[in-house]
Amino acid sequence: MPIIKSAKKRVRVAKKATIRNVKTKRSLKSALKTFSQKPSNSSHSLAQSKIDTAVKKGSIHKNKAARLKKRAAAKAKAANVKPAAKKTAVKKPAAKKTAVKKS
């Protein structure tokens, strides 16, 4: 057990991070397993969402995420599952600024 105050804090922080990473990885594995057993559009999108969440939280590396997404896409294509259309945000056109003439 550490004696120094900062080392004690690092132990607490590491414990929290471990719990968060295990929880994230567990949900990722279950989503991938669900998609693998019964490929559907909803399970595919859920698996991709869980992969993105794991990368964002730092639980898995971005290259591993890319590999998992590629494999999931290949399974979806083999199972004839069509991906959902991506929702893109519609940007409003910027208002035109009027030039002010100096006299």
Backbone hydrogen bonds in HBPLUS format (Angstrom, degrees):
<---DONOR---> <-ACCEPTOR-->    atom                        ^
c    i                          cat <-CA-CA->   ^        H-A-AA   ^      H-
h    n   atom  resd res      DA  || num        DHA   H-A  angle D-A-AA Bond
n    s   type  num  typ     dist DA aas  dist angle  dist       angle   num
A0008-LYS N   A0004-ILE O   3.01 MM   4  6.36 149.0  2.11 150.1 159.3     1
A0009-LYS N   A0005-LYS O   3.06 MM   4  6.38 153.4  2.13 146.5 153.6     2
A0010-ARG N   A0006-SER O   2.98 MM   4  6.25 152.8  2.06 142.8 149.9     3
A0011-VAL N   A0007-ALA O   3.07 MM   4  6.35 146.5  2.19 142.4 150.5     4
A0012-ARG N   A0008-LYS O   3.13 MM   4  6.52 155.5  2.20 146.1 152.1     5
A0013-VAL N   A0009-LYS O   2.86 MM   4  6.14 166.3  1.88 158.8 162.5     6
A0014-ALA N   A0010-ARG O   2.84 MM   4  5.89 158.8  1.88 143.8 150.2     7
A0015-LYS N   A0011-VAL O   3.02 MM   4  6.16 149.5  2.12 142.0 149.9     8
A0016-LYS N   A0012-ARG O   3.10 MM   4  6.42 156.5  2.16 148.9 154.4     9
A0017-ALA N   A0013-VAL O   2.95 MM   4  6.22 161.6  1.99 152.1 157.3    10
A0018-THR N   A0014-ALA O   2.90 MM   4  6.03 153.2  1.97 144.8 152.1    11
A0019-ILE N   A0015-LYS O   3.08 MM   4  6.32 160.1  2.12 146.7 151.2    12
A0020-ARG N   A0016-LYS O   2.98 MM   4  6.24 161.1  2.01 149.9 155.3    13
A0021-ASN N   A0017-ALA O   2.82 MM   4  6.00 162.4  1.85 151.2 156.1    14
A0022-VAL N   A0018-THR O   2.93 MM   4  6.07 161.5  1.97 150.6 155.6    15
A0023-LYS N   A0019-ILE O   3.02 MM   4  6.15 160.8  2.06 147.0 152.4    16
A0024-THR N   A0020-ARG O   2.96 MM   4  6.16 159.6  2.00 148.9 154.5    17
A0025-LYS N   A0021-ASN O   2.88 MM   4  6.02 166.7  1.90 151.3 155.2    18
A0026-ARG N   A0022-VAL O   2.88 MM   4  5.94 153.5  1.95 145.4 153.0    19
A0027-SER N   A0023-LYS O   3.09 MM   4  6.31 161.5  2.13 147.0 151.0    20
A0028-LEU N   A0024-THR O   2.99 MM   4  6.19 149.3  2.09 144.1 153.3    21
A0029-LYS N   A0025-LYS O   2.87 MM   4  6.09 163.5  1.90 151.4 154.9    22
A0030-SER N   A0026-ARG O   3.00 MM   4  6.22 159.6  2.04 148.4 154.0    23
A0031-ALA N   A0027-SER O   3.02 MM   4  6.12 152.6  2.10 139.9 147.2    24
A0032-LEU N   A0028-LEU O   2.96 MM   4  6.21 159.5  2.00 152.5 158.1    25
A0033-LYS N   A0029-LYS O   2.90 MM   4  6.04 152.9  1.97 145.2 153.1    26
A0034-THR N   A0030-SER O   2.93 MM   4  6.07 157.4  1.98 144.6 150.4    27
A0035-PHE N   A0031-ALA O   3.03 MM   4  6.24 161.0  2.07 145.6 150.6    28
A0036-SER N   A0032-LEU O   2.88 MM   4  6.02 152.6  1.96 142.6 150.8    29
A0037-GLN N   A0033-LYS O   2.93 MM   4  6.13 155.3  1.99 150.5 156.0    30
A0038-LYS N   A0034-THR O   3.04 MM   4  6.16 166.7  2.06 150.9 154.7    31
A0044-HIS N   A0040-SER O   2.96 MM   4  6.04 148.6  2.06 144.8 153.6    32
A0045-SER N   A0041-ASN O   3.07 MM   4  6.29 161.7  2.11 147.3 151.5    33
A0046-LEU N   A0042-SER O   2.94 MM   4  6.11 152.5  2.02 144.1 152.3    34
A0047-ALA N   A0043-SER O   2.95 MM   4  6.06 154.7  2.02 139.4 145.9    35
A0048-GLN N   A0044-HIS O   3.03 MM   4  6.28 161.9  2.06 149.8 154.4    36
A0049-SER N   A0045-SER O   2.95 MM   4  6.09 150.0  2.04 140.9 149.5    37
A0050-LYS N   A0046-LEU O   2.93 MM   4  6.18 157.6  1.98 150.2 155.6    38
A0051-ILE N   A0047-ALA O   2.97 MM   4  6.21 151.3  2.05 146.9 154.9    39
A0052-ASP N   A0048-GLN O   3.02 MM   4  6.25 162.6  2.05 147.1 151.2    40
A0053-THR N   A0049-SER O   2.95 MM   4  6.20 153.8  2.02 146.8 154.4    41
A0054-ALA N   A0050-LYS O   2.99 MM   4  6.16 156.1  2.04 145.1 150.9    42
A0055-VAL N   A0051-ILE O   3.08 MM   4  6.38 152.0  2.16 149.3 156.6    43
A0056-LYS N   A0052-ASP O   2.95 MM   4  6.16 159.7  1.99 147.3 153.3    44
A0057-LYS N   A0053-THR O   2.98 MM   4  6.17 150.3  2.07 148.0 155.3    45
A0059-SER N   A0054-ALA O   2.87 MM   5  5.16 141.0  2.02 161.0 161.6    46
A0058-GLY N   A0055-VAL O   3.05 MM   3  4.99 146.8  2.16  97.4 107.8    47
A0065-ALA N   A0061-HIS O   3.04 MM   4  6.38 153.9  2.11 149.0 156.9    48
A0066-ALA N   A0062-LYS O   2.97 MM   4  6.22 152.1  2.05 141.6 148.7    49
A0067-ARG N   A0063-ASN O   3.01 MM   4  6.24 154.6  2.08 142.7 149.2    50
A0068-LEU N   A0064-LYS O   2.88 MM   4  6.16 159.7  1.92 152.0 157.3    51
A0069-LYS N   A0065-ALA O   2.90 MM   4  6.09 160.3  1.94 151.4 156.7    52
A0070-LYS N   A0066-ALA O   2.94 MM   4  6.09 152.5  2.01 143.4 151.2    53
A0071-ARG N   A0067-ARG O   3.01 MM   4  6.26 160.0  2.05 149.4 154.1    54
A0072-ALA N   A0068-LEU O   2.93 MM   4  6.13 157.2  1.98 146.5 153.2    55
A0073-ALA N   A0069-LYS O   2.86 MM   4  6.05 154.9  1.92 146.0 152.9    56
A0074-ALA N   A0070-LYS O   2.97 MM   4  6.22 150.2  2.06 144.0 152.2    57
A0075-LYS N   A0071-ARG O   2.95 MM   4  6.25 156.5  2.01 148.6 154.6    58
A0076-ALA N   A0072-ALA O   2.88 MM   4  6.10 153.2  1.95 146.1 154.1    59
A0077-LYS N   A0073-ALA O   2.91 MM   4  6.10 155.0  1.97 144.6 151.2    60
A0078-ALA N   A0074-ALA O   2.95 MM   4  6.16 155.4  2.01 145.3 152.1    61
A0079-ALA N   A0075-LYS O   2.92 MM   4  6.08 143.4  2.06 141.7 151.5    62
A0081-VAL N   A0076-ALA O   2.77 MM   5  4.95 177.7  1.77 153.0 152.2    63
A0080-ASN N   A0077-LYS O   3.13 MM   3  4.94 156.7  2.19  98.2 104.5    64
